[in-house]
């Protein structure tokens, strides 16, 4: 018999991850497009995911404030559905598709060599958005990018700071828009 305290402890991570998802979620289909991931700041400003040393193992992503005029041109990322039943995605660099974004228990995000071992969940992410489309430039709006293996969410909202994994909390620091490159 499961005690109430054990049930609460087992349910808390699931509940926290569920509460962090946008209302009315959808799973985007990026159709192999090169993508830019960003947070709209308003007044023509964006916080764009920017690779730092991403062509090497251990490279990471920092947020860089940019204007809407200069954002969205590069399409730094390929976000691909894994084909697995858990609806997970891999996030790769367009410049070096042999490296994928990976997450670890201590909250770090970094690029690691691609692994084809499906039991290795470090390189698999869930993406849940409020709006998904294949016809508009913003293919996923108000997206929470979580890491099911750690039950944590990709977090960051400060210019120049590296993205981390942190407890899912529905904050604006965990909400991103995913745009097809120009």
N, C-alpha and C positions, 0 to 999 in steps of 0.2 A: 504494500500500500504506500502511495506517495503522500508525504505530509504536505500540509498547506505551505509551509516555509520552503520546501524544496520546489514546489510548483511555482511559487512566486520567483524564486531565484532563477529557475529555468526559463520562465516567461519574460523576465525583464529585458534581456537583450533583444528578443523578438519584438516586444512591445516598443522598445526604444527605436528600433530600426523601422517599424511600421509607422510610428508617429512622425518620423522624419520625412516620409515620402510626401511629395506634393499631392494635393487633393485631386482626384480624378486622374490617376497616372496612366501613362502609355509608355510603350517600349519603342524607341525610334529605330527606323531603318535608314541607315546612312548611305546605302547603295554604292559603297566603295569610293565615295567622294573624299577628297582632301578636306580637312576640317580645321577650324579655329574654335577654341573653347574660351569663353570669356564671361565676365560679370558686367552687365551694363551699369554704369555709375550715374548716367544722366548728363545733361549739358554737353553732349558730344564726347564724353569720356568713357573709356572701357578699361577694365582690368583683364588683360589677356594672359592666358597660359603661355609662358615663354620657356622653351627648353634651355637649360644651362648644362653645358658639357654633355648633351644628350647623345652625341655620337660615340660616347664611351660608356662602358659599364659603370654604374654608380652616378651617372648624370641625373639631374632632377628637373623639376618644373618650378619656376618662380612666377609670381604675378608681376606684370609690368603695366603700369598705367600708360595708356596711349589714347590718341584721339580717334574718333570714328573714321576720320579721313585716312589714317595710316594703318588701322587695324584690318584684319580679315584678308589680307592679300596673300599670305604665305601658305595657309593650309598645312600647318605643321604636323597634324595628326591624322592617322587612319584609325577609325574606331570600328572594329569588326565584330560581328556576332560570332560566337564560338560554335554555334550549332548544338550546344549542349542543352539538355532539358531544363537547366536552371536559368535560362535566358541571360547568360553572362556574355560579356564583351571583353575583347582585348584592345588595349590602347597602345598603338605603335607610332613611332616617328615615321614621317614620309621619307626623310633623308636616310634612315638606316632601319629597315624593317626587320633586321635581325635582333633588335632590342625592343622589349616591351616594358611598359610601366608595371611595376610590381609593388606590393604593399606588404609590410611586416607588422607583427604584433606590437612593436614599440612605437608605431605610428609613422615610420619613415616611408616615403614614396621615392623610388629611384628606378632607373632603367636597368634591366637585367637581360642577359641573353635569353632569347626565345626558348621556351621549353615546350615540347609537344606532349609532355606527360600530363594527361587530364586530371590525374590525382593531385597535381601540384596546383593549388588554387591561388597562389600568390599573385598570378598575373591575370586573374579574372575579376571583373568589376560588374556590378549591376548599375543600370542607368534607368531611372524612372523620371519622366518629364510630365509637366502639366499639359503641354501641347506638343504633338508630333506631326510633322508633315514631310512629304517628299517633294513638294512643289515650291515652297518658299525658301529663301536664303537661310533663315533660322530653322533648322530641321528639328531641333529640340529646344524647348523654352522652359525655363524654371525647372531645370534638371538637378536631381540629387544623384551623385555618383558615389555609390557605396562599394565596400569591399567585403563581400559576404564571409570570406575566410576569417576575418577579424571582427566582423560586426561593427565596423567603423565607417565613417564617411570622409570623403575628400573635403578638406577644409582650408580656407584661406581667403582673406579679403584685404590684405595690406600690400601696397606697392613694394616690390623688391624682396618679398618674403617667400620662401619655399613652401609649396603646398605640403600638407601633412594629413595623416589620418587621425580623426578625433571622434569622440562620441557623437553619434547622430543627434542633432538637437533642433532641426528645422530652421536654423538661423540663416540669414542672408549669406553668411560666409560659406554655406554649403549648397548654394543655388547657382547654377551655371546655365548659359545658353550655348548651344553647339551650332555653329554656322558653317555652311558650305563655303569653301574659299572662292574668291572672285575669279 
